[in-house]
Amino acid sequence: MRKALYILGDLRDADIRWLASHGVQRTLEPGTELIRAGEPVSELYFVTAGTLQVGDSDDRVIAELSMGDIIGEMSFVEKRPPSVSVVAHSDCRVLAVDQRLLLAEFKRNEGLAARFYRALAVFLSDRLRSATAVDARTAGQNKQQAFENENELDEGILDEIHMAGDRLNRLIDVLEGRAGI
């Protein structure tokens, strides 16, 4: 859910409406592979229900994703195929947004592009800090500080949490037909 806080916290309501109207909602059954390691990813996915598992080449589960998580952001930013696979663990729903449509909208709407890329940068920075904290813990260096850093949200995002959660709920309501765009 942390990804949603970063991304949706920085976006505006109009940006959410654009995503809802240009994305396609997909339903995935357990075992459905959403992303295959080594194969190009052409969409960005927003998880709106269920859980998915991220697995490495040895079929080890290295992460679990759920409502609010975003999938495919690394391939979106760097255009390289993923090194992991993502498989539905339960019945899931995702909003799939074609990367080409999103990039075209970024050219038309530079404000959306700036907000979106800023949110991705903050999220990826947080991910790196968490990974560094884990490395410090496993090396036995300042374990308490590493644990605190790993579980701490950026102060800037704290101001946006309530709006991010509300935007996620509104996005899901629109996708499920409970509200209009």
N, C-alpha and C positions, 0 to 999 in steps of 0.2 A: 504494500500500500504506500510505501514511502515514495515510490516513483510518481504516483498520482499527486502526492502532496507537492512535489517539486514542479511538475509539469502544469497541472491544473491551477496551482496557486499563482503562477505567473501569467496564465492566459486570461483573456477577457471572455465575457459571456458570448460575444459575437464569434470569437474563435471556437468556442465549444459548439455553437450552432453550426458553424461551417464543418467541423469534424463530423457531427451527427448527420448532416445532410449529404456529405460526400463520401462517408464511409459505408461499409456494408457489414451488417451484423451476421456473424456466422455462429452456428451451433456445432460444438464438437463433442463426440461421444468419447468415453474413456478409451485410451489407447490410440486416439487419432494423433498423428504426427503433424504439428503445426509448422515446425522448422526442422530441417534436416541439416546436420553438420556438413559443411563443405559445399552446400548448394546456395545459390544466390537468394536473397530475400528481397521481394519486390513490394512488400507492404509493411506498415507499422501497425502493431496490434495493441489495443487497449482491452484489458481483461475486464469484463463487466459481470461475470459470475463464474464460479467454479475454481478448480485448482489445476495447475499444470506443473510438470516437473521438467527441470533442466538437467540433461544428462551429458556426461562426457563420452569420449570414444570407447571407454571400457564399460559403458552402461551403468556407471555410478551416478546416483542422483546427487547433484551438487547444489541445487536450489529448488525451492518451491515457490510458485507464483500464484497470486490470487487476485481477487477483485481490486482494481485500481492499478495493478501493475501494467507496465508497458513493455512490449516484447519487440525486438528487432531494432532497437535504437542504436546499437553499436554499428550494425550493418548500414543503417541509414546515414550515420555520420561519416563512416570511413569507406563505405562501398566495398568492403571485403565480405566474403561469405563467412558465416558463423563457424566457430570451432566446436559448438555444442548443438545438441538437438533439444527441441521442446515438444513434449507430448502431454496431451490431456490426461490428467489423473482421475478426474471426475467429469460429470457432464459440465460443459463449459460454454460460455458465450464470449465472443470477442468482437470488438469493432475493428474491422480491417480497413485501413486507409492506404490507398495506392500511393506509393512514394512519388511517382511522377506527378500525380494530381497535387500532392502536398508541395512539391518543389515549384510547380507552376503557380500555386497560390502564394508561395513565398516571394516570387518575382513580382506578382501583382500587389501583394500586401506586405510590404517590408516591415511593418510593425509586428505582424504575426510572426514573421521570420525571426526578428530580433528577440521577441518574447520566448519563442519556442527554443531557439538555440541557447539563450541564456539559461532557461530552465534545464536543458540537457547538460550544459556545462556545470551547473551547480550540482545536479544529481550525480554526474560522473565524478566530480571532485569529492563528493561525500562518499561515493563507493571506494575511491582510492584511499581516502582517509580511513575508512573502515578496514580495508585490506591491510593498510600499514599498521593499524592498531592490532589486528590479528597477528601479523608478523612479529610485532613487539611482544605480544603475549606469549607466543610460542617460543620466542628467544629468551623469555624470562625477564625482559626489561620493563620495569615500571608497570607491572600488571594492572594495578588499580587505575592508573591514568589511561592505559590502553583500553580497558573496559569502558571507562567513562566516555572517551572519545568515540568509541565504536557505537555507543547507544545514544549519542547526543544529536539532536536536530539543530541545524543551522538556525541562528536567531532570526534571520530574515524570513525564513519559512514559517516560523511560529506565528507571525502576524497574518499569514495567508491560510493557515490550516482550516479555519472555519469556512472560508470561501472555497477552498479546494474540495473539501468534503461535500459541500452543497453543490458545486459544479459537477462532481462525479455523480451524485444522486440525480441531478437534473438530466445529465447525459443518458443515464440508464433509463430514466422515465421516458425520455423522447424515443430511445431505441425500442422500448417495449410498448410503445403506443399509449402510455399513460399521460403524455403531455405533448403539446405541439412544439414545433421549432419556433 
